[in-house]
Structure formats: C-alpha cells, structure tokens
Amino acid sequence: MLLDKLKNYRVILASASPRRKELLQGMGIAYTVELCNEVDEAYPPELPLDEIPDFLARLKSQAFARPLADDELLITADTVVLCNGQALGKPTDADSAACMLQMLSGNIHKVLTGVCLRTNRREKCFTAHSEVTFRILSPDEITYYINTCKPFDKAGAYGVQEWIGYTAIEHIEGSYFNVMGLPTQRLYVELDMFLEASR
C-alpha cells in the first residue's frame, strides 16, 4: 500500500495553495509545506498548450530552495485552463477575471494540472486532464462571483469548490479534484509507481 511505502519518506508539498494542502491531506498523506523560490511562470511561446502545466511544475521543482535529503520527496504542481485555443492563468485584476469568465460562459474548457515528483535520485512529471462545461453566465453573476470570491489566485479565474462551481458547472468529464488543483487519484497511482521504481 502506498501509505506504507511513504513511511520511509518525508513528503514536502511546495505549494501555498490551500486547495492542494486540503487534497493531499484528504489522501491520508503526511506532509510538510516548504515553498520554492520565486518563479517566473513564463514558458516558451512555441511550447504546445497541453505541455505548459508539466513545464511549470518541473520549473517549480527546480526552483526549490535547497537540495533534498535522501529520505525527502518533493511534490510541485501547476494548473492551467485552456479555452478557445488560449492558456488562461491567474487573472491580474477584476477586469481580466471578468474577461476569462466571459470566455468560459456557455463554453467547454479543459483543466490541466501538471505534477512533478522528485527525490534526489529520480524525477517524474505527468499531466492530468479534465473537461468542464459551463452554462451561460449573466454579467451580474460574473460580477457577483468576482466581488464575493475574489478568484485572483486561481487559473481561469474560478474555483470549482466555490459558488460558481455549485451554480454554473453543468458537467465535468474527468477528475473533479483535478479541476480543484490536484488530480488525487492519478497522483496516488503515480506516487505508488514512482516509489516502487525507486526500490
């Protein structure tokens, strides 16, 4: 069982996201939080859109502030929303959040979360995909959500666990938790294989 294999490791989550902390805790994994050095989340313009999360998760892993000890396992992650051929990161202000939500309104978009697992001996990165369908949102609903939930720290300007997730999402294909910020089932399987290969 994975939790038995993890007893030999000190798991480090390099993320300030309260959603990722909650999800990792829900998996029953004991961990500590240590943040990476500041990362410029820029990516090469020629990089295919579906490779952006993997690239950024690895970039965050490489920016970790210190060498890992032999018994430490580092987890980094990045989530990107893809809609109409564009990659939507975090909005800079209310206007950019409104533009993103208008784009998502009545539309289908993809949520991709890249995850990087690293010890001082091995590294493995993967990306999980989910597809989300929004009903049409009125301008008043978009304004209400932005003013109430202030989704400026979320890719695509929304949190699935907030008001908009309860009232506007018609359908999710794939992992709900991936949309929330961490693909828990896929992470569990990947961690198990990662540790098995490290033996």
Secondary structure by P-SEA (a helix, b strand, c coil): cccccccccbbbbccccaaaaaaaaaacccbbbbbcccccccccccccccaaaaaaaaaaaaaccccccccbbbbbbbbbbbcccccccccccaaaaaaaaaaaccbbbbbbbbbbbbcccccccbbbbbbbbbccccaaaaaaaaaaccccccccccccccccccccccccccccccccccaaaaaaaaaaaaaaaac
